[in-house]
Amino acid sequence: MTAAPGKTTLQIRSLVKASGELELSLHEEPLPEPKPDEVVVRVEASPMNPSDLGLLFGAADMRTAKASGTPERPVITARVPEAAMKSMAARMDMSMPVGNEGAGTVVAAGASPEAQALMGKTVAMLGGAMYTQFRTIAASQCMLLPEGATAADGASSFINPLTALGMVETMRLEGHKALVHTAAASNLGQMLNRICQKDGIALVNIVRKPDQEKLLREQGAKYVCDSSSPSFLADLTHALAETGATLAFDAIGGGPLASQILNCMEAALAKTAPAEYSRYGSNTLKQVYIYGGLDRSPTEIVRGFGMTWGMGGWLLFQFMQKIGADGAARLKQRVAAELKTTFASHYTREVSMVEALQPDAVAVYSKHATGEKFLLNPSKASD
């Protein structure tokens, strides 16, 4: 076994205190030596996705963020609204590591052939605690990146690509023929757009700004509906009627959007398949899965879509368990084969861990704004 790079690793930690304060800081944490089936990876790239930021910030109001600490060990604190403290009970006073996925170079490996085969290679990883300089992880949780691919190329190899592919797989498994996706100009949304174009699937993209609509249309999207437009509901109904989409994945979560989608689906079905009046609405299942929470307000349901409908949650990890090891391997193989095309991710800024805990950076990436996605490089020296 090759010796590990050191006994500790510097790591970003997130702590919600019982006093109602969020604290983000850098800590030296033990770095386990690799077991026979494990490797140690120098983390060189990790995306700051909404799912990561949800754990990083908890329910804190980041508009209250304040900086302290030292230049080498910055600390960010922010207030958690009293009304949100109940939702933080399960993690109260627990210092938590952050980062679902990442990529980097294998610098130490256990004795097994699988681990040794990765020594010196660039790999992508899924397993949490990726906002760290070094990560000890099972070789089975690594994906060897294609020749010539960098850690930045592979940083987002799991969450967004597998989520987008999972949406398409769910559509097929549940018997739908087209999809609706909200927050569609995101990195994930752009991936889904490319998948659907490649696979010949009709996709209705819902965005919140005219420039996001322009972006997707320039990438070949046919159906793009801007929720800020006065004609949004009419545009959405028209797109649904043309595509026959009866399955939606909603990243917004709060507010009326999920309900609006169901109502427009019902209206589209009435246009395309008029039938004898029924107070129970159409017999076609209309389904919305909420998989994100960009809007933390309550989900508003205004029922105008009959009785054949569903609204629920969708999580990638539960879906991967559902399709099993063979199904998951098939999806991962496609990601590796199309890493620089279909599943390419784009970032506006690369930051070190110290830079990520600066108020100006937090103010940008905490907004979850489209086109402002940060890439964390834990191995990067601060400027």
C-alpha positions as CSV (number, residue, x, y, z in Angstrom):
1,M,0.0,0.0,0.0
2,T,1.3,3.5,-0.9
3,A,1.5,5.8,2.1
4,A,-1.3,8.4,2.5
5,P,-0.3,12.1,2.0
6,G,-0.7,12.9,5.6
7,K,-2.7,12.2,8.7
8,T,-5.1,15.1,8.4
9,T,-7.0,17.0,5.7
10,L,-8.3,20.6,5.7
11,Q,-12.1,20.6,5.2
12,I,-15.1,23.0,5.1
13,R,-17.5,22.3,7.9
14,S,-21.1,23.6,8.4
15,L,-22.5,23.9,11.9
16,V,-26.0,25.1,13.0
17,K,-25.9,26.0,16.6
18,A,-28.8,25.8,19.1
19,S,-28.4,29.6,19.5
20,G,-29.7,30.1,16.0
21,E,-26.4,30.7,14.2
22,L,-24.9,29.1,11.2
23,E,-21.1,28.8,11.3
24,L,-19.0,27.9,8.2
25,S,-15.3,27.3,8.9
26,L,-12.2,25.3,7.9
27,H,-11.1,22.4,10.1
28,E,-8.3,19.9,10.2
29,E,-9.9,16.5,10.2
30,P,-8.4,13.0,10.4
31,L,-7.6,11.4,7.1
32,P,-8.0,7.6,7.3
33,E,-5.4,5.4,5.7
34,P,-7.0,3.5,2.8
35,K,-8.2,0.0,3.4
36,P,-7.4,-2.7,0.8
37,D,-10.4,-1.7,-1.4
38,E,-10.0,2.1,-0.9
39,V,-8.0,5.0,-2.4
40,V,-7.0,8.4,-1.3
41,V,-7.9,11.2,-3.8
42,R,-6.4,14.7,-3.9
43,V,-9.6,16.6,-4.5
44,E,-9.1,19.2,-7.3
45,A,-12.7,20.0,-8.3
46,S,-16.1,19.8,-6.6
47,P,-19.2,21.6,-7.8
48,M,-21.3,23.9,-5.6
49,N,-24.7,22.5,-6.6
50,P,-28.0,23.6,-4.9
51,S,-28.0,20.2,-3.1
52,D,-24.6,21.0,-1.6
53,L,-25.6,24.6,-0.7
54,G,-28.7,23.2,1.0
55,L,-26.4,21.4,3.5
56,L,-23.8,24.2,3.6
57,F,-26.2,26.9,4.5
58,G,-29.0,25.0,6.1
59,A,-32.0,27.3,6.7
60,A,-29.8,30.4,7.4
61,D,-30.6,33.8,5.9
62,M,-27.4,34.4,4.1
63,R,-28.2,38.1,3.8
64,T,-27.1,38.3,7.4
65,A,-23.7,36.7,6.7
66,K,-20.7,38.2,8.5
67,A,-17.0,37.4,8.2
68,S,-14.5,36.8,11.0
69,G,-11.6,34.5,11.7
70,T,-8.2,34.9,10.1
71,P,-7.0,35.1,6.4
72,E,-5.9,31.5,6.6
73,R,-9.0,30.3,8.6
74,P,-11.9,32.5,7.6
75,V,-15.3,32.0,9.4
76,I,-18.7,33.0,8.0
77,T,-21.7,33.3,10.4
78,A,-25.3,33.9,9.6
79,R,-28.6,33.9,11.5
80,V,-31.1,31.1,11.1
81,P,-34.7,32.5,11.4
82,E,-36.5,31.3,14.5
83,A,-39.3,29.9,12.4
84,A,-36.8,27.7,10.5
85,M,-35.0,26.3,13.6
86,K,-37.4,23.3,13.9
87,S,-36.3,22.1,10.5
88,M,-32.7,22.1,11.7
89,A,-33.3,20.0,14.7
90,A,-31.7,16.8,13.3
91,R,-28.4,18.5,12.7
92,M,-28.3,20.9,15.7
93,D,-24.8,21.5,17.1
94,M,-23.3,18.9,14.7
95,S,-20.3,20.0,12.6
96,M,-21.0,18.5,9.2
97,P,-18.8,18.0,6.1
98,V,-20.2,19.2,2.7
99,G,-19.9,18.3,-0.9
100,N,-21.7,15.4,-2.6
101,E,-19.3,14.8,-5.5
102,G,-15.9,15.7,-6.8
103,A,-12.9,14.7,-8.8
104,G,-9.2,14.6,-8.5
105,T,-6.0,12.5,-8.6
106,V,-5.6,9.2,-6.8
107,V,-2.4,9.7,-4.6
108,A,-2.6,6.5,-2.5
109,A,-4.3,3.1,-2.9
110,G,-5.1,0.0,-0.9
111,A,-3.8,-3.4,-1.8
112,S,-6.7,-4.7,-3.8
113,P,-6.3,-4.9,-7.6
114,E,-9.3,-2.5,-8.0
115,A,-7.7,0.1,-5.9
116,Q,-4.2,-0.3,-7.3
117,A,-5.6,0.1,-10.8
118,L,-6.6,3.6,-10.0
119,M,-3.2,4.8,-8.6
120,G,-2.2,8.0,-10.3
121,K,-5.4,8.2,-12.3
122,T,-7.9,11.1,-12.5
123,V,-11.3,9.9,-11.1
124,A,-14.7,11.3,-10.3
125,M,-16.2,10.4,-6.9
126,L,-19.6,10.2,-5.3
127,G,-19.8,9.9,-1.5
128,G,-20.1,13.2,0.4
129,A,-17.5,15.2,2.3
130,M,-15.9,16.4,-0.9
131,Y,-15.1,20.0,0.2
132,T,-11.7,18.7,1.5
133,Q,-8.1,18.5,0.3
134,F,-8.0,14.7,0.4
135,R,-10.7,12.1,0.5
136,T,-10.4,8.4,1.4
137,I,-13.1,6.5,-0.4
138,A,-14.0,3.1,-1.7
139,A,-12.6,2.4,-5.2
140,S,-16.1,1.3,-6.2
141,Q,-17.3,4.9,-5.6
142,C,-14.9,6.2,-8.1
143,M,-15.3,6.5,-11.9
144,L,-12.1,6.5,-14.0
145,L,-12.3,9.6,-16.3
146,P,-11.6,9.2,-20.0
147,E,-8.1,9.9,-21.3
148,G,-7.5,13.7,-21.5
149,A,-10.4,14.6,-19.1
150,T,-9.4,16.9,-16.3
151,A,-10.8,17.0,-12.7
152,A,-12.9,20.0,-13.7
153,D,-14.4,18.0,-16.6
154,G,-15.3,15.2,-14.2
155,A,-16.4,17.2,-11.1
156,S,-20.1,17.0,-12.0
157,S,-20.1,13.5,-13.3
158,F,-22.7,12.1,-11.0
159,I,-25.4,14.4,-9.5
160,N,-26.5,16.4,-12.5
161,P,-25.9,13.8,-15.2
162,L,-27.5,11.0,-13.3
163,T,-30.4,13.2,-12.3
164,A,-31.1,14.2,-15.9
165,L,-30.8,10.6,-17.1
166,G,-33.0,9.5,-14.2
167,M,-35.7,11.9,-15.3
168,V,-35.7,10.3,-18.8
169,E,-35.7,6.8,-17.3
170,T,-38.6,7.6,-15.0
171,M,-40.5,8.9,-18.0
172,R,-40.0,5.6,-19.8
173,L,-40.7,3.4,-16.8
174,E,-43.9,5.2,-15.9
175,G,-45.3,5.3,-19.5
176,H,-45.1,9.0,-20.3
177,K,-43.9,10.2,-23.7
178,A,-42.5,13.7,-23.0
179,L,-41.2,15.8,-20.2
180,V,-41.5,19.2,-18.5
181,H,-38.6,20.7,-16.5
182,T,-38.5,23.9,-14.4
183,A,-35.4,26.0,-13.8
184,A,-34.5,24.7,-17.2
185,A,-31.5,27.0,-17.9
186,S,-29.5,25.5,-15.1
187,N,-26.5,23.3,-15.8
188,L,-28.7,20.3,-15.2
189,G,-31.4,21.7,-17.4
190,Q,-29.0,22.3,-20.3
191,M,-27.8,18.7,-19.9
192,L,-31.4,17.4,-20.0
193,N,-32.0,19.5,-23.1
194,R,-29.1,17.9,-24.8
195,I,-30.2,14.4,-23.8
196,C,-33.7,14.9,-25.1
197,Q,-32.4,16.2,-28.4
198,K,-30.1,13.3,-28.8
199,D,-32.7,10.7,-27.8
200,G,-35.6,12.3,-29.7
201,I,-37.7,13.2,-26.6
202,A,-40.0,16.2,-26.6
203,L,-39.0,18.5,-23.7
204,V,-40.9,21.6,-22.4
205,N,-38.5,23.9,-20.6
206,I,-39.8,26.4,-18.1
207,V,-37.5,29.4,-17.2
208,R,-37.9,32.6,-15.3
209,K,-36.2,35.2,-17.5
210,P,-36.1,36.2,-21.2
211,D,-32.3,35.8,-21.4
212,Q,-32.7,32.2,-20.1
213,E,-35.2,31.5,-22.8
214,K,-32.8,32.9,-25.4
215,L,-30.0,30.7,-24.0
216,L,-31.9,27.5,-24.4
217,R,-33.3,28.4,-27.8
218,E,-29.7,29.0,-29.0
219,Q,-29.0,25.5,-27.8
220,G,-31.7,24.0,-30.0
221,A,-34.6,23.9,-27.5
222,K,-38.0,24.0,-29.3
223,Y,-40.3,24.5,-26.4
224,V,-39.3,27.2,-23.8
225,C,-41.8,29.0,-21.6
226,D,-40.9,32.1,-19.6
227,S,-42.9,32.2,-16.3
228,S,-42.4,36.0,-16.2
229,S,-44.3,36.4,-19.4
230,P,-47.9,37.5,-19.3
231,S,-48.7,34.7,-21.8
232,F,-46.9,32.0,-19.7
233,L,-49.9,29.8,-19.0
234,A,-51.2,30.0,-22.6
235,D,-47.7,29.3,-23.9
236,L,-47.3,26.4,-21.5
237,T,-50.7,24.9,-22.4
238,H,-49.8,25.1,-26.1
239,A,-46.4,23.4,-25.6
240,L,-48.1,20.7,-23.6
241,A,-50.7,20.1,-26.2
242,E,-48.0,19.8,-28.9
243,T,-45.8,17.5,-27.0
244,G,-48.3,15.5,-25.0
245,A,-46.1,15.9,-21.9
246,T,-47.8,14.6,-18.8
247,L,-44.7,14.3,-16.5
248,A,-42.9,17.2,-14.9
249,F,-39.8,17.6,-12.7
250,D,-39.9,20.8,-10.6
251,A,-36.7,22.3,-9.1
252,I,-38.6,25.2,-7.6
253,G,-40.8,23.5,-5.1
254,G,-42.5,26.4,-3.4
255,G,-45.3,28.7,-4.8
256,P,-47.9,27.9,-7.4
257,L,-45.8,26.6,-10.3
258,A,-46.4,22.8,-9.8
259,S,-50.1,23.4,-9.6
260,Q,-50.0,25.6,-12.7
261,I,-48.2,22.8,-14.6
262,L,-50.9,20.3,-13.6
263,N,-53.7,22.7,-14.6
264,C,-52.1,23.4,-18.0
265,M,-51.7,19.6,-18.5
266,E,-55.4,19.2,-18.0
267,A,-56.2,22.1,-20.3
268,A,-53.9,20.6,-23.0
269,L,-55.5,17.2,-22.7
270,A,-59.0,18.8,-23.1
271,K,-57.7,20.5,-26.3
272,T,-56.1,17.4,-27.9
273,A,-58.5,14.7,-26.7
274,P,-61.9,16.3,-26.2
275,A,-64.3,13.9,-24.6
276,E,-67.7,13.8,-22.9
277,Y,-67.7,16.1,-19.9
278,S,-66.7,14.5,-16.6
279,R,-66.5,16.4,-13.3
280,Y,-63.5,14.2,-12.5
281,G,-61.5,15.5,-15.4
282,S,-59.4,13.5,-17.8
283,N,-58.4,9.9,-17.2
284,T,-54.8,10.5,-18.1
285,L,-52.4,10.6,-15.2
286,K,-50.7,14.0,-14.8
287,Q,-47.6,13.8,-12.6
288,V,-45.3,16.4,-11.1
289,Y,-42.2,15.4,-9.1
290,I,-40.6,18.0,-6.9
291,Y,-36.9,17.3,-6.8
292,G,-35.6,20.7,-5.5
293,G,-36.4,23.6,-3.3
294,L,-35.2,26.8,-4.9
295,D,-38.3,28.5,-3.5
296,R,-38.7,27.6,0.2
297,S,-42.2,28.9,0.5
298,P,-45.1,26.5,0.8
299,T,-46.2,24.6,-2.3
300,E,-49.6,26.0,-3.4
301,I,-52.1,23.7,-4.9
302,V,-55.1,25.1,-6.7
303,R,-57.0,22.2,-8.1
304,G,-58.4,22.5,-11.6
305,F,-57.0,19.3,-13.0
306,G,-59.5,16.6,-12.1
307,M,-58.8,13.5,-10.0
308,T,-56.1,11.7,-12.0
309,W,-53.0,13.4,-10.9
310,G,-50.0,13.0,-8.7
311,M,-47.5,15.3,-6.9
312,G,-44.6,14.0,-4.9
313,G,-40.9,14.0,-4.2
314,W,-38.2,12.5,-6.4
315,L,-34.6,11.8,-5.2
316,L,-31.7,10.6,-7.3
317,F,-30.4,8.1,-4.7
318,Q,-33.8,6.5,-4.2
319,F,-34.1,6.2,-8.0
320,M,-30.7,4.6,-8.4
321,Q,-31.6,2.0,-5.7
322,K,-34.8,1.3,-7.7
323,I,-33.0,0.6,-11.0
324,G,-30.3,-1.5,-9.3
325,A,-26.6,-2.0,-9.9
326,D,-27.0,-3.0,-13.6
327,G,-29.2,0.0,-14.4
328,A,-26.9,2.4,-12.5
329,A,-23.8,1.0,-14.3
330,R,-25.5,1.6,-17.7
331,L,-26.2,5.2,-16.9
332,K,-22.7,5.8,-15.6
333,Q,-21.2,4.3,-18.7
334,R,-23.2,6.8,-20.8
335,V,-21.9,9.7,-18.7
336,A,-18.3,8.6,-19.1
337,A,-18.7,8.2,-22.9
338,E,-20.3,11.6,-23.3
339,L,-18.6,13.5,-20.5
340,K,-17.3,16.4,-22.7
341,T,-20.4,16.7,-24.9
342,T,-23.9,15.8,-23.5
343,F,-22.8,16.1,-19.9
344,A,-20.4,19.0,-20.0
345,S,-20.7,21.5,-17.1
346,H,-19.9,25.2,-17.1
347,Y,-18.7,27.3,-14.2
348,T,-18.3,31.0,-13.8
349,R,-15.6,30.9,-11.2
350,E,-13.1,28.5,-9.6
351,V,-12.4,29.2,-5.9
352,S,-10.2,27.7,-3.2
353,M,-11.7,26.8,0.2
354,V,-10.5,30.1,1.7
355,E,-12.0,32.0,-1.2
356,A,-15.3,30.2,-0.9
357,L,-15.6,31.5,2.7
358,Q,-15.2,35.2,1.6
359,P,-18.3,37.4,1.9
360,D,-18.2,38.5,-1.8
361,A,-18.1,34.9,-3.0
362,V,-20.9,33.8,-0.6
363,A,-23.1,36.6,-1.7
364,V,-22.9,35.3,-5.3
365,Y,-23.2,31.6,-5.0
366,S,-25.7,31.6,-2.2
367,K,-28.3,33.1,-4.6
368,H,-28.5,29.9,-6.7
369,A,-28.5,32.1,-9.8
370,T,-28.4,30.6,-13.2
371,G,-25.1,31.3,-14.8
372,E,-23.3,31.8,-11.5
373,K,-22.2,28.3,-10.7
374,F,-18.9,28.0,-8.7
375,L,-16.4,25.2,-8.8
376,L,-14.5,24.6,-5.6
377,N,-10.9,23.4,-5.9
378,P,-9.8,22.4,-2.4
379,S,-6.2,21.9,-3.7
380,K,-6.0,25.5,-5.1
381,A,-3.9,28.0,-3.2
382,S,-5.7,31.2,-2.4
383,D,-4.9,34.2,-4.5
